[in-house]
Amino acid sequence: MSVAIIGGGWAGLAAAVTLAEQQVPVTLFESAAQLGGRARRVAINGLSLDNGQHILIGAYHETLRLLNQVGVDFERACFGPALRLQVEPAFRLQAASLPAPWHLGLGLLRSHGISLREKFSAMRFLLALNRMRFHVSPELSVSTLLSQQNQSINLNAFLWHPLCLAALNTPPENASAQIFINVLRDAFFAARDDSRLLLPQIDLGALFPDAATRYLNSNRGNLHCNRRIQHIDMHHGAFTLHHAQGTDTFSHVVCALPSFRVSALLGHIPAMQAITAELSTWHYQPIYTIYLQYDAEVQLPFPLLGLSQTMSQWVIDRVLTQQPGLLAVIISAQGAHEKLSHEALALHVQNELRQTLGINAIPHWTQVIAEKRATFSCTPNLQRPQNQTPVPGLFLAGDYTISDYPATLEAAIRSGVNSARLVLHNLARL
Ligand SMILES: Cc1cc2nc3c(=O)[nH]c(=O)nc-3n(C[C@H](O)[C@H](O)[C@H](O)COP(=O)(O)OP(=O)(O)OC[C@H]3O[C@@H](n4cnc5c(N)ncnc54)[C@H](O)[C@@H]3O)c2cc1C
């Protein structure tokens, strides 16, 4: 009775922590030199940065629970005031001190940058979703839903499109309306705190992977970085994992790879071929993070600003992570920016910050990190696989498995926890 986890991203770590909590010995194999996967620490110019600036929301209950379990006080680790959205050049929304969803309703009424008519139209849209119990046709795209609900160009530009890109990393015309409204439901309709935008004040490695490592080390966990699993054999219900250092055999395997790596490892198993064939049809979307290091005096009026009518979508002030003068600009999903060289893109972003925010200083250095396959395209009617597979003892975990949520930290954590619970259920029956 032994459990292997392949992949040390947030899903694999969540599975490992959940199993270790129940005193199940786990062995985790990660091909990279460090844990964290698509949400990891990177070292640049002597600074601890992230491979991509991440934003969490208060509705990430499972993520926040797990952070707590491994000893991270997220209230201290993250900056997370009540919802405040500032999208340049004109839109300002601040949640009111009322229970959900009235905090948003009154916030919308008091917002700046949209007309009274648009405020009521946005509220009518949210009320219509509530009446529909947050269910729409799985075929519907976000753009179609917004046009059916008569949302104006302004509302789309300042509110719905930025939220769609930030949450689903997919252009609204291709994005699943159902997944989008799941996020709106959880963020705006359940509890006021769920709509908070949480910005980590420590790097992503410190936020979860480091703490998960400490937890696993003190709970019989075995972690191996730099150990790529090259092949899996199945004999008499056991799984033999092949890697450069030899082989290891396990009774259960949680495969916590990114969706685009699953076919290479599991595609030879006949019972897995329907799943791997489906995954091989998926498309992916990039996320670019552009770091610009200015003089320490350069500071944003608020640590998170949205930009509209520009290539740059969000700007985060890394003064939060004790890195004064460092700004991180996020560009989600496909677009013209992909055609620019990194130097040209950094210069373009620098010019946009000058024009929109009046930052005239010249950065000391810039760094573009392009994650080309940051997330799957969250398109309508995507057939996401279950955690349980047709192969007894083999489970899938990752942000791409079936979920209410798009590819996010919360989807990854929920998936990891769920796959571990299935293993525990299975072990209890052995
Ligand atoms: C730039 C960027 C910005 C993002 N911003 C946000 C955000 O603001 N908010 C949010 O919620 N989400 C965000 N996301 C999404 C979030 O990071 C992912 O959904 C999440 O990290 C996925 O975790 P995972 O464990 O499912 O997969 P992964 O992180 O991909 O983990 C899989 C792991 O498997 C390892 N591996 C691969 N092959 C092998 C092998 N053969 N053997 C062993 N190990 C292997 C990989 O190295 C990796 O560590 C962002 C993603 C990116 C890239």
PDBQT file of the ligand as one rigid body, heavy atoms in Angstrom, charges set to zero:
ROOT
HETATM    1  C1  LIG A 501       1.578  33.055 -15.732  1.00  0.00    +0.000 C 
HETATM    2  C2  LIG A 501       0.423  32.441 -15.005  1.00  0.00    +0.000 A 
HETATM    3  C3  LIG A 501      -0.443  33.246 -14.278  1.00  0.00    +0.000 A 
HETATM    4  C4  LIG A 501      -1.527  32.683 -13.617  1.00  0.00    +0.000 A 
HETATM    5  N1  LIG A 501      -2.339  33.481 -12.857  1.00  0.00    +0.000 NA
HETATM    6  C5  LIG A 501      -3.268  32.917 -12.065  1.00  0.00    +0.000 A 
HETATM    7  C6  LIG A 501      -3.992  33.714 -11.140  1.00  0.00    +0.000 A 
HETATM    8  O1  LIG A 501      -3.817  34.929 -11.058  1.00  0.00    +0.000 OA
HETATM    9  N2  LIG A 501      -4.900  33.094 -10.331  1.00  0.00    +0.000 N 
HETATM   10  C7  LIG A 501      -5.117  31.752 -10.380  1.00  0.00    +0.000 A 
HETATM   11  O2  LIG A 501      -5.918  31.242  -9.600  1.00  0.00    +0.000 OA
HETATM   12  N3  LIG A 501      -4.455  30.968 -11.280  1.00  0.00    +0.000 NA
HETATM   13  C8  LIG A 501      -3.533  31.517 -12.104  1.00  0.00    +0.000 A 
HETATM   14  N4  LIG A 501      -2.819  30.744 -12.975  1.00  0.00    +0.000 N 
HETATM   15  C9  LIG A 501      -3.170  29.309 -13.100  1.00  0.00    +0.000 C 
HETATM   16  C10 LIG A 501      -2.506  28.441 -12.029  1.00  0.00    +0.000 C 
HETATM   17  O3  LIG A 501      -1.151  28.765 -11.878  1.00  0.00    +0.000 OA
HETATM   18  C11 LIG A 501      -2.626  26.985 -12.456  1.00  0.00    +0.000 C 
HETATM   19  O4  LIG A 501      -3.985  26.694 -12.664  1.00  0.00    +0.000 OA
HETATM   20  C12 LIG A 501      -2.084  26.023 -11.408  1.00  0.00    +0.000 C 
HETATM   21  O5  LIG A 501      -0.806  26.397 -10.962  1.00  0.00    +0.000 OA
HETATM   22  C13 LIG A 501      -2.032  24.620 -12.027  1.00  0.00    +0.000 C 
HETATM   23  O6  LIG A 501      -1.528  23.710 -11.077  1.00  0.00    +0.000 OA
HETATM   24  P1  LIG A 501      -1.431  22.159 -11.425  1.00  0.00    +0.000 P 
HETATM   25  O7  LIG A 501      -0.805  21.515 -10.236  1.00  0.00    +0.000 OA
HETATM   26  O8  LIG A 501      -2.742  21.674 -11.904  1.00  0.00    +0.000 OA
HETATM   27  O9  LIG A 501      -0.446  22.038 -12.691  1.00  0.00    +0.000 OA
HETATM   28  P2  LIG A 501       1.102  22.410 -12.818  1.00  0.00    +0.000 P 
HETATM   29  O10 LIG A 501       1.406  23.604 -11.996  1.00  0.00    +0.000 OA
HETATM   30  O11 LIG A 501       1.409  22.465 -14.259  1.00  0.00    +0.000 OA
HETATM   31  O12 LIG A 501       1.860  21.167 -12.153  1.00  0.00    +0.000 OA
HETATM   32  C14 LIG A 501       2.260  20.022 -12.854  1.00  0.00    +0.000 C 
HETATM   33  C15 LIG A 501       3.662  19.633 -12.409  1.00  0.00    +0.000 C 
HETATM   34  O13 LIG A 501       4.036  18.403 -13.063  1.00  0.00    +0.000 OA
HETATM   35  C16 LIG A 501       5.421  18.479 -13.346  1.00  0.00    +0.000 C 
HETATM   36  N5  LIG A 501       5.733  17.455 -14.378  1.00  0.00    +0.000 N 
HETATM   37  C17 LIG A 501       5.471  17.522 -15.708  1.00  0.00    +0.000 A 
HETATM   38  N6  LIG A 501       5.860  16.357 -16.302  1.00  0.00    +0.000 NA
HETATM   39  C18 LIG A 501       6.363  15.558 -15.314  1.00  0.00    +0.000 A 
HETATM   40  C19 LIG A 501       6.860  14.213 -15.301  1.00  0.00    +0.000 A 
HETATM   41  N7  LIG A 501       6.925  13.456 -16.400  1.00  0.00    +0.000 N 
HETATM   42  N8  LIG A 501       7.299  13.697 -14.101  1.00  0.00    +0.000 NA
HETATM   43  C20 LIG A 501       7.202  14.428 -12.958  1.00  0.00    +0.000 A 
HETATM   44  N9  LIG A 501       6.719  15.708 -12.928  1.00  0.00    +0.000 NA
HETATM   45  C21 LIG A 501       6.277  16.253 -14.089  1.00  0.00    +0.000 A 
HETATM   46  C22 LIG A 501       5.596  19.920 -13.809  1.00  0.00    +0.000 C 
HETATM   47  O14 LIG A 501       6.962  20.316 -13.740  1.00  0.00    +0.000 OA
HETATM   48  C23 LIG A 501       4.719  20.663 -12.801  1.00  0.00    +0.000 C 
HETATM   49  O15 LIG A 501       5.443  21.058 -11.648  1.00  0.00    +0.000 OA
HETATM   50  C24 LIG A 501      -1.755  31.280 -13.687  1.00  0.00    +0.000 A 
HETATM   51  C25 LIG A 501      -0.899  30.473 -14.435  1.00  0.00    +0.000 A 
HETATM   52  C26 LIG A 501       0.183  31.032 -15.082  1.00  0.00    +0.000 A 
HETATM   53  C27 LIG A 501       1.112  30.146 -15.857  1.00  0.00    +0.000 C 
ENDROOT
TORSDOF 0
